Amino acid sequence: MAARRAGVEARGKLKSVSISSTDGVVPYGCSYSAASKCAIFNSNPAGGNGWLPESDLQAAYRLVCIANTSPLPQQQPQQQPERQQRRLQRRLQRRQPQPQPQPQPQPQPQPQPQPQAGLAKPDAWYEDCVAWTNHLRAREGLPALARWTEGEADSDRSAAYDASNGAHSSLGKRTPEGSGAQNTCPGWGDAIDSIQACFTRMWDEKTTPGVNSRGRCSTGSWADCGHYFNMRGGDGAQYNSYTKVACGFHAYGDGQVWINQNFGWGPGTAYQLGRSKLRVADTLDFACAGTEGRQPAQPFVPDCSPGLNFDYSDCASDHHTYGCARSDFSVQ
C-alpha cells in the first residue's frame, strides 16, 4: 500500500525478511526494490542502508515506511483535581441508597387523675388530707381520725362559699351536719402539696406562738392556737373531741385553692355527750389506734416525746413514721 502511494509499481505480495547489514543492504522496515519491483519488509532493526555498490544514482531499496514494533506507552490516568474528586464522591454517595430514619416512639401523655363525680378534686386529695391530719396527730400518739366521706361534698361547697364570703363563713350553715370545728387554708397554690404545707403550719401553732404547760395558748387568745387545738381535739387537758374529718376544696383565681377541714364526732366521745343535739346516724368511731382515752397524761407534751404510745400497727399507714421521722411523704 505504501509503495502504491509512492507512485511505483509493486509486483506480487509483500515479502518479509529478517536481514542484518552484514547479510545484505535491505534496510529495516518496509522498502521497495527497484530491481525486483517488489515490496519487502525487513524486521531486523540492524538492516542495511539500501544501497548497492553498482547503483550509484538511486538506492536499490527505497525505504517506504518503518514499522514501530515497540509497545505503545500506556496512557496514565489523569489526576482529578481535588474539587472534582469531592464532587464525584458526593454523586456516588447520592446514588447509594440512604438509610431511612427510624420513627422514634413518642411519649404518651399520662392520664391525669379526674375528680370523682360530685367532688372538686381527685380522690387522692381527700386521702392526703386525712393522712396528713393523722400524721400530725401521731406526734402526740393520738388515735387516727376516720375519713368522713359522707361529708366531703358538703365540705367542697363550704370551701367554695368561704372563698367568696371569708374564712369560716360556712361553719354551721354550709358544713356537713354534725361538724363541730373547722380549719381553713385560704388561697394556697392549687397543688396537692399545699395540704402538707398548710396543715403543718397549723399544727406548728403549738410552738408559734406556743401552748403553755396548762394546754392554753400563750397569747391568752384561743384563736391564736386554734388550728392546732382543732386538730388535736381540744385545749387544756382535753384531747380527741372529734373522731372523723371531711376535707373540701375549691379552686379559683389564678391557680389558687381553698381548703376546708371539717371535724365531726362519733358515739362515745365527751364532746358529743355535751352536744347531743348534733348527733346524726352516720357517725364514725376512730379509724384505728385506739379510742378517745388514748392521749398524753399532761395538757402539753413536746412532739414525738419518748414514752408516748406510737403503736399504729392496726392502721393502714404508720402515722408515727411519717409524723415524726420524715419531713415529706406520699400517701401510703
Residue frames relative to the residue before (quaternion, step in Angstrom):
aa qw qx qy qz dx dy dz
M 1.0000 0.0000 0.0000 0.0000 0.00 0.00 0.00
A 0.6576 0.5076 -0.3050 0.4656 3.54 1.03 -0.88
A 0.6316 0.5278 -0.3388 0.4557 3.62 1.07 -0.76
R 0.6501 0.5067 -0.3313 0.4592 3.56 0.92 -0.76
R 0.6326 0.5216 -0.3441 0.4576 3.61 0.96 -0.81
A 0.6658 0.5021 -0.2995 0.4636 3.59 1.16 -0.70
G 0.4985 -0.6963 0.4039 0.3218 3.64 1.26 -0.05
V 0.5631 0.5673 -0.4101 0.4391 3.60 1.08 0.64
E 0.5514 -0.6190 0.4524 0.3290 3.50 -1.23 0.51
A 0.0929 -0.7884 0.6076 0.0248 3.58 -0.88 1.00
R 0.1592 -0.8009 0.5738 0.0629 3.52 -0.66 1.19
G 0.8410 0.2004 -0.1285 0.4859 3.54 -1.14 0.63
K 0.6707 -0.4873 0.3860 0.4048 3.50 -1.36 -0.31
L 0.6541 -0.4987 0.3948 0.4093 3.50 -1.33 0.26
K 0.2673 -0.7433 0.5940 0.1523 3.54 -0.94 0.98
S 0.1643 -0.7798 0.5984 0.0827 3.54 -1.03 0.80
V 0.0437 0.7958 -0.5985 0.0816 3.56 -0.77 1.10
S 0.1819 -0.7331 0.6340 0.1658 3.53 -1.38 0.14
I 0.1687 0.8019 -0.5336 0.2090 3.56 0.10 1.37
S 0.2952 -0.7346 0.5824 0.1845 3.56 -0.97 0.91
S 0.6921 -0.4819 0.3391 0.4169 3.56 -1.29 0.15
T 0.6186 0.5418 -0.3551 0.4447 3.60 1.16 -0.42
D 0.7050 0.4514 -0.2598 0.4813 3.55 1.23 -0.50
G 0.8041 -0.1330 0.1106 0.5688 3.55 1.11 -0.36
V 0.5709 -0.6223 0.4316 0.3169 3.56 -1.28 0.03
V 0.4050 0.7163 -0.4886 0.2902 3.61 1.27 -0.01
P 0.3490 -0.7676 0.4941 0.2120 3.60 -0.56 1.09
Y 0.6102 -0.5371 0.4443 0.3765 3.53 -1.35 0.36
G 0.7277 0.3828 -0.3097 0.4775 3.55 -0.91 0.92
C 0.6857 -0.4575 0.3808 0.4189 3.50 -1.33 -0.47
S 0.0563 0.8108 -0.5762 0.0867 3.60 -0.64 1.13
Y 0.3425 -0.7170 0.5719 0.2040 3.53 -1.33 0.29
S 0.2959 -0.7589 0.5577 0.1595 3.57 -0.86 1.08
A 0.3575 -0.7419 0.5284 0.2061 3.54 -0.62 1.11
A 0.6447 0.5317 -0.3313 0.4380 3.59 1.13 -0.57
S 0.7979 0.2835 -0.1565 0.5085 3.58 0.78 -1.02
K 0.3031 -0.7778 0.4838 0.2629 3.55 1.35 -0.21
C 0.5048 0.6019 -0.4449 0.4301 3.56 0.96 0.98
A 0.4293 -0.6570 0.5543 0.2771 3.52 -1.28 0.54
I 0.0885 -0.7980 0.5961 -0.0001 3.53 -0.90 1.03
F 0.1428 -0.7653 0.6201 0.0968 3.59 -1.07 0.81
N 0.1226 -0.7836 0.6083 0.0316 3.55 -0.67 1.19
S 0.2470 -0.8113 0.5181 0.1110 3.54 -0.51 1.22
N 0.5717 0.5913 -0.3855 0.4181 3.61 1.27 -0.05
P 0.3854 -0.7411 0.4948 0.2396 3.63 -0.53 1.12
A 0.6723 0.4790 -0.3027 0.4765 3.62 1.19 -0.40
G 0.2522 0.8036 -0.5025 0.1954 3.62 1.15 0.63
G 0.6460 -0.5497 0.3780 0.3711 3.55 -1.37 0.18
N 0.6221 -0.5703 0.4005 0.3568 3.53 -1.37 -0.17
G 0.5718 -0.6460 0.3559 0.3591 3.60 1.31 0.11
W 0.6433 0.5159 -0.3315 0.4584 3.62 1.26 -0.04
L 0.2236 -0.7365 0.6242 0.1338 3.52 -1.10 0.89
P 0.6045 -0.5857 0.3812 0.3824 3.63 -1.04 0.63
E 0.7128 0.4548 -0.2726 0.4591 3.56 1.03 -0.74
S 0.6655 0.4682 -0.3065 0.4940 3.59 1.20 -0.13
D 0.0666 -0.8510 0.5209 0.0014 3.50 -0.11 1.26
L 0.7081 0.4971 -0.2714 0.4216 3.53 1.04 -0.73
Q 0.8061 0.0013 0.0079 0.5917 3.57 1.00 -0.69
A 0.6101 -0.5687 0.4115 0.3675 3.48 -1.20 0.49
A 0.4930 -0.6509 0.4898 0.3058 3.53 -1.05 0.81
Y 0.7689 0.1653 -0.0929 0.6105 3.59 1.18 -0.66
R 0.1665 -0.7919 0.5833 0.0709 3.54 -0.45 1.23
L 0.4083 -0.7189 0.5150 0.2263 3.54 -0.80 1.09
V 0.1890 -0.8053 0.5571 0.0733 3.57 -0.62 1.13
C 0.7825 -0.1410 0.1074 0.5969 3.62 0.96 -0.86
I 0.2701 -0.7270 0.6054 0.1789 3.54 -1.29 0.30
A 0.2709 -0.7603 0.5690 0.1573 3.57 -0.73 1.02
N 0.2463 -0.7650 0.5802 0.1323 3.56 -0.76 0.99
T 0.1583 -0.8329 0.5274 0.0557 3.55 -0.33 1.28
S 0.4987 0.6439 -0.4488 0.3679 3.60 1.25 -0.08
P 0.5472 -0.6349 0.4236 0.3436 3.60 -0.97 0.76
L 0.5269 -0.6314 0.4702 0.3204 3.48 -1.13 0.75
P 0.5277 -0.6245 0.4536 0.3546 3.57 -0.99 0.70
Q 0.4769 -0.6640 0.5020 0.2822 3.51 -1.05 0.87
Q 0.4414 -0.6830 0.5177 0.2658 3.49 -1.01 0.90
Q 0.3251 -0.7555 0.5418 0.1729 3.51 -0.74 1.09
P 0.4794 -0.6561 0.4822 0.3275 3.57 -0.89 0.80
Q 0.4343 -0.7001 0.5052 0.2569 3.48 -0.92 0.92
Q 0.4743 -0.6556 0.5131 0.2863 3.47 -1.09 0.78
Q 0.3409 -0.7258 0.5596 0.2096 3.54 -0.84 1.04
P 0.5111 -0.6115 0.4919 0.3506 3.54 -0.97 0.70
E 0.6429 -0.5621 0.3576 0.3779 3.56 -1.12 0.71
R 0.6494 0.5221 -0.3252 0.4471 3.58 0.95 -0.82
Q 0.6563 0.4992 -0.3167 0.4688 3.59 1.00 -0.82
Q 0.6251 0.5351 -0.3447 0.4517 3.58 1.03 -0.73
R 0.6584 0.4985 -0.3187 0.4652 3.57 0.94 -0.85
R 0.6395 0.5293 -0.3240 0.4538 3.57 1.04 -0.83
L 0.6531 0.5082 -0.3086 0.4690 3.55 1.00 -0.89
Q 0.6389 0.5323 -0.3255 0.4499 3.56 1.01 -0.81
R 0.6533 0.5041 -0.3202 0.4654 3.56 0.99 -0.80
R 0.6266 0.5342 -0.3418 0.4529 3.59 1.02 -0.74
L 0.6613 0.5038 -0.3096 0.4615 3.54 0.99 -0.89
Q 0.6411 0.5255 -0.3285 0.4527 3.54 1.02 -0.76
R 0.6520 0.5159 -0.3265 0.4497 3.56 1.02 -0.80
R 0.6544 0.5161 -0.3190 0.4512 3.56 1.13 -0.60
Q 0.5990 0.5548 -0.3676 0.4452 3.56 1.21 -0.45
P 0.5141 -0.6310 0.4685 0.3436 3.59 -1.01 0.71
Q 0.3007 -0.7717 0.5396 0.1515 3.55 -0.74 1.09
P 0.4970 -0.6468 0.4734 0.3325 3.62 -0.99 0.76
Q 0.3885 -0.7211 0.5308 0.2176 3.52 -0.93 0.93
P 0.4833 -0.6661 0.4718 0.3164 3.61 -0.89 0.85
Q 0.4049 -0.7108 0.5250 0.2350 3.51 -0.97 0.91
P 0.4895 -0.6623 0.4683 0.3201 3.58 -0.89 0.83
Q 0.3460 -0.7429 0.5419 0.1864 3.54 -0.89 1.00
P 0.4889 -0.6570 0.4712 0.3276 3.58 -0.92 0.80
Q 0.3280 -0.7494 0.5475 0.1761 3.52 -0.88 0.98
P 0.4875 -0.6584 0.4730 0.3242 3.59 -0.92 0.86
Q 0.3562 -0.7324 0.5454 0.1982 3.49 -0.93 0.94
P 0.4722 -0.6710 0.4791 0.3118 3.59 -0.85 0.88
Q 0.4095 -0.7098 0.5213 0.2382 3.52 -0.94 0.92
P 0.4758 -0.6739 0.4734 0.3087 3.55 -0.87 0.85
Q 0.3481 -0.7384 0.5450 0.1914 3.53 -0.92 0.94
P 0.5321 -0.6202 0.4553 0.3535 3.59 -1.00 0.77
Q 0.2401 -0.7793 0.5670 0.1167 3.53 -0.93 0.93
P 0.5730 -0.5894 0.4290 0.3745 3.59 -1.08 0.62
Q 0.5203 -0.6020 0.4953 0.3486 3.54 -1.19 0.54
A 0.6393 -0.5124 0.3960 0.4147 3.52 -1.24 0.43
G 0.8333 0.1900 -0.1654 0.4921 3.54 -0.79 1.05
L 0.6896 0.4319 -0.2827 0.5079 3.61 1.27 -0.03
A 0.5622 -0.6534 0.4131 0.2938 3.54 -1.20 0.61
K 0.8032 0.1949 -0.0708 0.5584 3.60 1.10 -0.65
P 0.6301 -0.5064 0.4105 0.4218 3.60 -1.26 0.24
D 0.6888 -0.5262 0.3157 0.3860 3.54 -1.20 0.59
A 0.5902 0.6021 -0.3740 0.3865 3.61 1.05 -0.71
W 0.6036 0.5588 -0.3654 0.4357 3.60 1.06 -0.61
Y 0.6868 0.4741 -0.2850 0.4715 3.59 0.90 -0.89
E 0.6168 0.5230 -0.3323 0.4853 3.58 1.09 -0.71
D 0.6566 0.5255 -0.3019 0.4489 3.57 0.93 -0.92
C 0.6341 0.5471 -0.3223 0.4413 3.54 1.01 -0.84
V 0.6876 0.4590 -0.2836 0.4859 3.59 0.88 -0.93
A 0.6423 0.5406 -0.3269 0.4340 3.58 0.97 -0.88
W 0.6887 0.4710 -0.3018 0.4612 3.60 0.85 -0.88
T 0.5889 0.5564 -0.3725 0.4527 3.58 1.06 -0.65
N 0.7260 0.4362 -0.2467 0.4710 3.58 0.88 -0.94
H 0.5760 0.5618 -0.3850 0.4521 3.62 1.09 -0.55
L 0.6987 0.4641 -0.2731 0.4711 3.56 0.91 -0.91
R 0.6268 0.5219 -0.3381 0.4695 3.63 1.01 -0.71
A 0.6123 0.5686 -0.3487 0.4244 3.58 1.14 -0.64
R 0.5232 0.6218 -0.4249 0.3989 3.62 1.17 -0.24
E 0.7340 0.3143 -0.2131 0.5631 3.59 1.26 -0.36
G 0.5403 -0.6593 0.3836 0.3552 3.59 1.27 0.29
L 0.3772 0.7551 -0.4632 0.2702 3.62 1.20 0.44
P 0.5784 -0.5809 0.4271 0.3816 3.65 -1.12 0.51
A 0.5304 -0.6529 0.4506 0.2990 3.56 -1.19 0.64
L 0.4249 -0.6896 0.5292 0.2527 3.57 -0.95 0.93
A 0.4643 -0.6623 0.5139 0.2858 3.56 -1.20 0.59
R 0.4855 -0.6168 0.5237 0.3311 3.56 -1.24 0.48
W 0.2368 -0.7875 0.5608 0.0962 3.54 -0.63 1.19
T 0.1284 -0.8509 0.5058 0.0610 3.57 0.40 1.24
E 0.6253 0.5611 -0.3489 0.4153 3.60 1.05 -0.70
G 0.7148 0.4507 -0.2564 0.4693 3.56 1.17 -0.47
E 0.4802 0.7161 -0.4251 0.2756 3.62 1.23 -0.11
A 0.6391 0.5124 -0.3486 0.4555 3.63 0.94 -0.74
D 0.6585 0.4848 -0.3095 0.4854 3.61 0.98 -0.81
S 0.6339 0.5257 -0.3376 0.4559 3.58 1.07 -0.68
D 0.5958 0.5337 -0.3602 0.4801 3.61 1.10 -0.62
R 0.6721 0.4913 -0.3002 0.4655 3.58 0.91 -0.90
S 0.6390 0.5171 -0.3375 0.4586 3.59 1.03 -0.71
A 0.6346 0.5216 -0.3353 0.4613 3.60 1.05 -0.72
A 0.6514 0.5024 -0.3199 0.4700 3.59 0.97 -0.80
Y 0.6460 0.5162 -0.3203 0.4622 3.58 1.01 -0.80
D 0.6863 0.4859 -0.2920 0.4557 3.59 0.87 -0.91
A 0.6006 0.5687 -0.3655 0.4269 3.61 1.07 -0.67
S 0.7197 0.4076 -0.2400 0.5083 3.59 1.15 -0.58
N 0.8032 0.3268 -0.1314 0.4803 3.60 1.06 -0.73
G 0.6383 -0.5346 0.3327 0.4428 3.59 1.25 -0.09
A 0.6647 -0.5408 0.3506 0.3779 3.53 -1.21 0.66
H 0.8631 0.1181 -0.1453 0.4691 3.53 -1.12 0.97
S 0.3600 0.7311 -0.5039 0.2865 3.59 1.22 0.32
S 0.6811 0.5090 -0.2857 0.4420 3.56 1.13 -0.63
L 0.5011 0.6923 -0.4248 0.2986 3.61 1.16 -0.46
G 0.8164 0.1786 -0.1779 0.5196 3.54 -0.74 1.14
K 0.7397 0.3672 -0.2212 0.5187 3.61 1.25 -0.18
R 0.8086 0.1626 -0.0715 0.5610 3.60 0.91 -0.92
T 0.5343 0.6346 -0.4074 0.3818 3.61 1.22 -0.01
P 0.6459 -0.5154 0.3678 0.4266 3.61 -1.18 0.37
E 0.5531 -0.5974 0.4565 0.3589 3.57 -1.09 0.67
G 0.7438 0.3411 -0.2806 0.5016 3.54 -0.77 1.05
S 0.4592 0.6725 -0.4583 0.3562 3.60 1.27 0.06
G 0.1605 -0.8057 0.5649 0.0773 3.56 -0.99 0.86
A 0.7979 0.0480 -0.0181 0.6006 3.59 1.17 -0.39
Q 0.1314 -0.7942 0.5914 0.0478 3.55 -1.24 0.50
N 0.1196 -0.7373 0.6596 0.0836 3.52 -1.15 0.82
T 0.1484 -0.8040 0.5737 0.0494 3.58 -1.08 0.72
C 0.1442 -0.7305 0.6615 0.0895 3.54 -1.16 0.83
P 0.0852 -0.8489 0.5202 0.0387 3.64 -0.03 1.20
G 0.8869 0.0774 -0.0447 0.4532 3.55 -1.01 0.89
W 0.3256 0.7229 -0.5410 0.2805 3.59 0.87 0.90
G 0.6662 -0.4934 0.3691 0.4201 3.57 -1.28 0.28
D 0.4716 -0.7031 0.4631 0.2622 3.56 -0.94 0.93
A 0.4662 0.6141 -0.4897 0.4071 3.56 0.44 1.30
I 0.6073 -0.5968 0.3850 0.3560 3.56 -1.10 0.71
D 0.5881 0.5926 -0.3664 0.4108 3.61 1.15 -0.52
S 0.5379 0.6272 -0.4082 0.3882 3.58 1.20 -0.37
I 0.5600 0.5933 -0.3985 0.4191 3.61 1.13 -0.51
Q 0.6734 0.4911 -0.2902 0.4703 3.58 0.81 -0.98
A 0.6937 0.4962 -0.2911 0.4334 3.56 0.80 -1.04
C 0.7041 0.4648 -0.2797 0.4583 3.60 0.84 -0.94
F 0.6799 0.4938 -0.3097 0.4449 3.61 0.82 -0.93
T 0.6281 0.5276 -0.3390 0.4606 3.59 1.04 -0.74
R 0.6463 0.5086 -0.3235 0.4680 3.57 0.97 -0.79
M 0.6427 0.5112 -0.3360 0.4613 3.61 0.98 -0.75
W 0.6572 0.4984 -0.3201 0.4660 3.61 0.91 -0.85
D 0.6628 0.5355 -0.3073 0.4237 3.59 1.03 -0.78
E 0.4251 0.6541 -0.4919 0.3867 3.62 1.23 0.18
K 0.4983 0.6511 -0.4124 0.3970 3.57 1.30 -0.31
T 0.7737 0.2854 -0.1513 0.5450 3.58 1.11 -0.70
T 0.7790 0.1398 -0.0843 0.6055 3.62 1.19 -0.48
P 0.4306 -0.2613 -0.8179 0.2783 1.61 -0.82 2.35
G 0.6130 -0.5998 0.3353 0.3899 3.60 1.20 -0.30
V 0.2590 -0.7299 0.6166 0.1417 3.53 -1.24 0.69
N 0.3755 -0.7484 0.5019 0.2168 3.59 -0.87 0.92
S 0.7437 -0.4342 0.2796 0.4246 3.56 -1.32 0.07
R 0.6571 0.4905 -0.3133 0.4790 3.61 1.21 -0.33
G 0.5335 -0.6529 0.3919 0.3682 3.56 1.30 0.06
R 0.5571 0.5772 -0.4000 0.4433 3.57 1.18 0.54
C 0.5746 -0.5831 0.4358 0.3740 3.60 -1.16 0.54
S 0.5085 -0.6962 0.4229 0.2792 3.58 -0.81 1.01
T 0.6292 0.5364 -0.3418 0.4467 3.62 1.17 -0.38
G 0.4993 -0.6437 0.4330 0.3859 3.58 1.23 -0.37
S 0.6756 0.4362 -0.2862 0.5209 3.59 1.28 -0.14
W 0.4502 -0.6982 0.4888 0.2664 3.57 -0.66 1.13
A 0.6497 0.5619 -0.3244 0.3961 3.61 0.92 -0.88
D 0.6118 0.5717 -0.3637 0.4082 3.62 1.05 -0.60
C 0.7601 0.2484 -0.1660 0.5771 3.60 1.20 -0.43
G 0.3311 0.8242 -0.4270 0.1696 3.57 1.33 0.15
H 0.6156 0.5450 -0.3654 0.4364 3.60 1.00 -0.66
Y 0.6481 0.5023 -0.3104 0.4809 3.57 1.01 -0.83
F 0.6542 0.5157 -0.3241 0.4483 3.63 0.88 -0.87
N 0.6458 0.5149 -0.3287 0.4580 3.61 0.97 -0.79
M 0.6790 0.4963 -0.3037 0.4477 3.59 0.92 -0.85
R 0.7081 0.4225 -0.2757 0.4940 3.61 0.98 -0.69
G 0.4957 -0.6933 0.3961 0.3416 3.58 1.28 -0.43
G 0.8311 -0.0580 -0.0099 0.5531 3.60 0.98 0.74
D 0.3152 -0.7135 0.5812 0.2319 3.56 -1.32 0.09
G 0.6847 0.4164 -0.3552 0.4813 3.56 -1.28 0.10
A 0.7748 -0.2712 0.2335 0.5212 3.55 -0.79 -1.03
Q 0.5412 0.6559 -0.3801 0.3638 3.60 1.31 -0.04
Y 0.0246 0.7457 -0.6653 0.0265 3.54 -1.12 0.89
N 0.8501 0.2909 -0.1359 0.4174 3.56 -1.44 0.05
S 0.2237 0.7859 -0.5425 0.1950 3.59 0.92 0.88
Y 0.7590 0.2903 -0.1659 0.5586 3.62 1.21 -0.42
T 0.2782 -0.7839 0.5386 0.1342 3.56 -1.10 0.73
K 0.7945 0.1951 -0.0834 0.5690 3.61 1.19 -0.30
V 0.1451 -0.7791 0.6059 0.0695 3.53 -1.27 0.44
A 0.1153 -0.7598 0.6374 0.0556 3.55 -1.11 0.84
C 0.2025 -0.7916 0.5687 0.0944 3.56 -0.84 0.99
G 0.0987 -0.7841 0.6107 0.0502 3.54 -1.17 0.68
F 0.1510 -0.7947 0.5864 0.0438 3.55 -1.12 0.75
H 0.0203 0.7657 -0.6428 -0.0030 3.52 -1.24 0.59
A 0.2135 -0.7741 0.5877 0.0987 3.58 -0.63 1.19
Y 0.1228 0.7917 -0.5834 0.1334 3.57 -0.89 0.91
G 0.7900 0.3451 -0.2270 0.4530 3.52 -1.38 0.10
D 0.7245 -0.3956 0.3341 0.4549 3.53 -1.22 -0.64
G 0.8236 -0.2430 0.1116 0.5002 3.58 0.17 1.32
Q 0.4935 0.6428 -0.4479 0.3779 3.61 0.97 0.78
V 0.1351 -0.7700 0.6172 0.0889 3.55 -1.24 0.47
W 0.2463 -0.7299 0.6223 0.1392 3.54 -1.16 0.79
I 0.1074 -0.8043 0.5842 0.0183 3.58 -0.77 1.05
N 0.0745 -0.7709 0.6316 0.0354 3.55 -0.94 0.96
Q 0.1692 -0.7553 0.6307 0.0560 3.52 -1.06 0.90
N 0.0365 -0.8266 0.5608 -0.0305 3.61 -0.27 1.29
F 0.2079 -0.8032 0.5535 0.0725 3.57 -0.68 1.17
G 0.0423 -0.7863 0.6163 0.0115 3.57 -1.07 0.84
W 0.3339 -0.7538 0.5324 0.1918 3.59 -1.24 0.16
G 0.3157 -0.7406 0.5678 0.1717 3.52 -1.30 0.46
P 0.7493 -0.4036 0.2534 0.4599 3.59 -1.23 -0.03
G 0.7926 0.3746 -0.2517 0.4100 3.55 -1.18 0.60
T 0.6023 0.5673 -0.3849 0.4090 3.62 1.16 -0.15
A 0.6141 -0.5831 0.3909 0.3607 3.53 -1.11 0.69
Y 0.6482 0.5384 -0.3312 0.4246 3.56 0.98 -0.85
Q 0.6673 0.4980 -0.3171 0.4540 3.58 0.95 -0.80
L 0.6236 0.5504 -0.3497 0.4312 3.58 0.98 -0.76
G 0.6783 0.4873 -0.2869 0.4691 3.55 1.10 -0.64
R 0.7820 0.2162 -0.1112 0.5740 3.59 1.21 -0.50
S 0.0298 0.8650 -0.4996 0.0368 3.56 0.81 1.00
K 0.5528 0.6228 -0.4060 0.3764 3.61 1.16 -0.38
L 0.6730 0.4760 -0.2988 0.4809 3.63 1.21 -0.38
R 0.4223 0.7267 -0.4618 0.2833 3.57 1.26 0.02
V 0.0689 -0.7882 0.6112 0.0185 3.58 -0.98 0.91
A 0.6616 -0.5602 0.3349 0.3692 3.55 -1.24 0.47
D 0.7386 0.4358 -0.2381 0.4559 3.60 0.99 -0.81
T 0.2269 0.7862 -0.5427 0.1893 3.60 0.91 0.83
L 0.2296 -0.7721 0.5834 0.1037 3.56 -1.25 0.58
D 0.4029 -0.6445 0.5792 0.2947 3.53 -1.24 0.46
F 0.7069 -0.3946 0.3327 0.4837 3.56 -1.28 -0.10
A 0.5800 -0.6087 0.4165 0.3458 3.56 -1.15 0.61
C 0.7685 -0.1923 0.1861 0.5812 3.59 0.93 -0.90
A 0.7611 0.4138 -0.2808 0.4132 3.55 -1.39 -0.05
G 0.8153 -0.3391 0.1453 0.4464 3.57 0.83 0.96
T 0.5002 -0.6251 0.5197 0.2983 3.51 -1.39 -0.25
E 0.7819 -0.3607 0.2268 0.4551 3.54 -1.33 -0.18
G 0.6135 0.5702 -0.3584 0.4123 3.59 1.18 -0.35
R 0.5770 0.5619 -0.3900 0.4463 3.62 1.22 -0.15
Q 0.3690 0.7050 -0.5187 0.3126 3.57 -0.22 1.27
P 0.6272 -0.5201 0.4002 0.4194 3.59 -1.22 0.28
A 0.5338 -0.6368 0.4589 0.3146 3.54 -1.21 0.54
Q 0.7243 0.3840 -0.2300 0.5244 3.62 1.15 -0.46
P 0.6041 -0.5700 0.4129 0.3737 3.62 -1.18 0.45
F 0.7873 0.1242 -0.0769 0.5990 3.57 1.18 -0.55
V 0.0657 0.7596 -0.6458 0.0402 3.58 -0.99 0.89
P 0.5112 -0.6154 0.4841 0.3544 3.62 -1.00 0.64
D 0.6134 -0.5599 0.4086 0.3785 3.56 -1.17 0.61
C 0.8688 0.0996 -0.0882 0.4769 3.53 -1.20 0.81
S 0.2291 0.8026 -0.5169 0.1901 3.60 1.08 0.72
P 0.5241 -0.6069 0.4806 0.3550 3.62 -1.02 0.68
G 0.7261 0.4158 -0.3125 0.4498 3.56 -1.07 0.73
L 0.5784 0.5539 -0.3914 0.4533 3.62 1.20 -0.26
N 0.5199 -0.6350 0.4756 0.3166 3.56 -1.22 0.48
F 0.0116 -0.8238 0.5650 -0.0441 3.57 -0.38 1.26
D 0.3866 0.7192 -0.4872 0.3098 3.58 1.12 0.59
Y 0.0708 0.7888 -0.6023 0.0996 3.56 -0.50 1.27
S 0.2313 0.8298 -0.4822 0.1593 3.56 1.16 0.60
D 0.6862 0.4571 -0.3033 0.4777 3.62 1.13 -0.41
C 0.5725 0.5692 -0.3819 0.4498 3.62 1.29 0.16
A 0.5824 -0.5796 0.4405 0.3617 3.55 -1.24 0.42
S 0.7724 0.2102 -0.1224 0.5867 3.61 1.18 -0.47
D 0.4171 -0.6747 0.5429 0.2760 3.58 -1.10 0.69
H 0.2182 -0.8337 0.4937 0.1169 3.56 0.21 1.30
H 0.6093 0.5616 -0.3655 0.4241 3.61 1.02 -0.65
T 0.6361 0.5317 -0.3344 0.4482 3.59 0.96 -0.86
Y 0.7176 0.4323 -0.2587 0.4809 3.58 0.84 -0.92
G 0.6902 0.4947 -0.2934 0.4390 3.59 0.99 -0.71
C 0.8063 0.3048 -0.1294 0.4901 3.58 0.96 -0.85
A 0.7789 0.3767 -0.1887 0.4645 3.60 0.97 -0.74
R 0.7719 0.2975 -0.1749 0.5339 3.62 1.17 -0.26
S 0.3596 -0.7330 0.5386 0.2079 3.53 -1.14 0.66
D 0.7573 0.1822 -0.1495 0.6091 3.58 1.29 -0.16
F 0.0205 -0.8019 0.5970 -0.0149 3.54 -1.21 0.37
S 0.1892 -0.6957 0.6630 0.2015 3.47 -1.43 0.13
V 0.6295 -0.5593 0.3630 0.3989 3.54 -1.09 0.63
Q 0.1455 -0.7928 0.5896 0.0511 3.57 -0.78 1.04
